[in-house]
Amino acid sequence: MNMTHYMQLLADNQPWNLLIFMAIPIVLAETLAITELYILFTRQFDGFIYHLNRFAGTSVGLYFIGIIVYLMTTVVIPITKSGEWRTVIDVIAVGSYLIGGLPLIWIALQEFGFVNQSMDQMGKLKIHAICVALFLVFGHIAMIAGMLDPSLLGYQDGNGHQMHISS
């Protein structure tokens, strides 16, 4: 079975790439999502959970700025220039992963006061919830597309190598 570049990135350099590109951002984003639900239900805009939510939101947003810059310069641009995308499945997987980081960056920008300054607390909370939802949608699209075999749409590994799973 062939792999998308998304899955290859996670599989290479174990365990570091998995930690850097999946574990750290997902733990921060899931912390953001869980604390977001708590705040939505309780409307408590102070205390530990609220501050944890703000920390997770700013941290994951800043983290994704680094991920996006790194992956665009070291993966996306070189693969695009050399024409090495492994069908549209590969583009969707990598693209969705990168797009999923944009709502998290928006949350960080909001927390730092760069956007949505005129909104009240409830308006900002709605934006937070929408951004978390967008991240979850794009993140799941990336994971699903990333796990697909690009040969489903005709990709053939140029080296003639395929990964076979023993049964």
C-alpha positions, 0 to 999 in steps of 0.5 A, spaced: 500 500 500 502 506 498 502 512 503 500 519 502 505 525 504 501 526 510 502 519 513 509 518 511 510 525 515 507 522 521 511 515 520 518 518 518 523 520 524 519 516 529 517 518 534 519 525 533 514 527 527 508 524 530 509 528 537 511 534 533 505 534 527 500 530 531 500 529 538 502 536 541 497 540 536 492 535 538 493 535 545 492 542 545 487 543 540 483 537 544 484 541 551 481 547 547 475 544 545 474 541 552 475 547 555 471 551 550 465 546 552 465 547 559 465 555 558 459 554 553 455 551 558 457 554 565 459 561 562 464 562 567 469 567 564 474 566 570 478 561 574 482 555 572 478 552 566 478 559 563 485 560 563 487 553 561 482 555 555 486 561 553 493 558 554 491 552 549 488 557 544 494 561 544 499 556 544 496 551 539 495 558 534 502 560 535 504 552 534 500 552 528 504 558 525 510 554 526 508 548 523 504 551 517 511 555 515 515 549 516 511 544 512 510 550 506 517 551 505 520 544 506 514 539 504 508 543 500 513 548 495 518 542 494 513 537 492 509 542 488 515 544 484 517 537 483 510 535 481 510 529 486 503 529 489 500 522 490 493 524 486 488 529 489 488 524 495 494 527 497 493 534 496 486 534 500 490 530 506 496 535 506 491 541 505 486 540 510 491 539 515 494 546 514 487 549 513 485 546 519 491 550 523 488 557 520 482 557 525 486 556 531 491 561 529 485 566 529 483 564 536 490 566 538 490 572 534 483 574 538 486 572 545 492 577 543 487 582 541 489 583 534 482 581 531 474 581 534 476 587 538 469 590 538 466 584 540 463 582 547 465 576 551 459 572 548 461 574 541 468 572 542 466 565 545 461 564 539 467 565 534 472 561 539 466 555 538 466 556 530 474 556 530 474 549 534 469 546 530 472 548 523 479 545 526 475 539 528 472 538 521 478 540 517 483 535 522 478 529 520 478 530 513 486 530 513 486 524 517 481 520 513 484 522 506 491 521 509 489 514 511 487 513 504 491 509 499 493 514 493 493 508 488 485 508 489 486 514 484 491 511 480 498 513 483 504 508 482 510 509 486 516 511 481 520 506 485 516 500 484 516 499 492 509 498 495 508 497 503 505 490 504 501 488 510 502 481 512 496 477 514 
